[in-house]
Amino acid sequence: RRTFKKARRMSFMMPTGAARKNTTVIRKRLAHQMDEAWTEFQACTCCRDGSGVCTSNCSCVKNKNFCEKYCGCGPKCTNRFKGCRCTGQCRNRSCPCLAAGRECDPDLCRNCNAMCEGCAPPESECHNMRLRLRQHKRVVMGQSIVAGWGAFLHDGAKKGDFIGEYTGDLITQDEADRRGRIYDKINNSYLFNLNQEWVLDARHRGNKLRFANHSSDPNCKARILMVDGDHRVAIFAAKHIAPGDELFYDYRYQQEQAPVWAQGRD
C-alpha cells in the first residue's frame, strides 16, 4: 500500500519577540530548504568555561539550532531560546515558539506554565502544548475508501485542531534505508523522516494515525515540532473534518513512485 519513505520536512517561519534577537540562527533557518531535514539537537558545551556566551563556533549555531535549557548557557548567550511571553493563547505565529517550529516550554514560557499546572484561567489556556500534554483527538480504524485500512476521526475537528502524534520505532537513516528496500518489495511502508539522523517506523509499533492514506487534497497536515529538545511529529486538521470522516495526508509522492490508486485520486 505504501511504497516510499514519507518525506515530511519541518518548515520554519520568521519568529517574533524574544527569538528575533538571534539573527545568526534566524538567517540560517530562513535559508533552509523545505525539503531538507533538520539536524538533531545535541546540547553544546560552549559555556562550560564559565563565560555563558556561545560564539559562531557553537555546535548549535552551526546546525541551525537554538541553544536549549540543556546547554546550560547563561543569560548573555544570544543563541539561547528564551521562550515566549504571550498573553494570548499561543494560537498563531505571533508566538515565538510556534513561529520557531516548537511547542511552548513551561520552564521558559512565563504565561504557559499555568496550563500544565491545571490552573490557567478560562480562555487563556496555551494551545501550543498539545504534544506535551497528549491532548489528542479520538482516531478509529476502518475500511478505507481508497486502499486497505484507513484512519477515521471519531468526533470531528476544526481547521488547525491537533489530531494526534505520529509515533513508531525510532531508527537511524541507515536502518531505514535497509528496511525500506524490504518494505518496497512487499508494497507496505510506514517510514517517516524525522530529521537528518532519525526516522520513525510505524510498521510494527505505532498508533492508528499510521493508517491515514494519501490524498493530493488532504484534510490533515504533518508538522515536525521541537519538544524538550526532541523532534516529534504532530498531525493537525488542514480543514474542517466532520465526525466519521477519513483522514488523509499528502505523502508527497513523486510521479514515478506513486502507486496506481494514488495516481488516480484527486
ABEGO torsion letter per residue (X at the ends): XBABBBBBBBBBBBBBEAAAABAAAAAAAAABBAABBBBBBBBBAAAAAGAGBBBAABAAAAAGBBBBAAAGBBAABAABBAEBABABAGABAABAAAAAGBBBBAAABAAAAAAAAGABBBGABBAAAAAAAGBBBBBBBBBBAABEBBBBBAAEBBBGBBAEBBBEBBBBAAAAAAAAAAAAAAGBBABBBABAABBBBAAABEBAAAABBBBABBABBBBBBBBGGBBBBBBBBABBBBBGBBBBBBAGBBAAABBAAAAABX
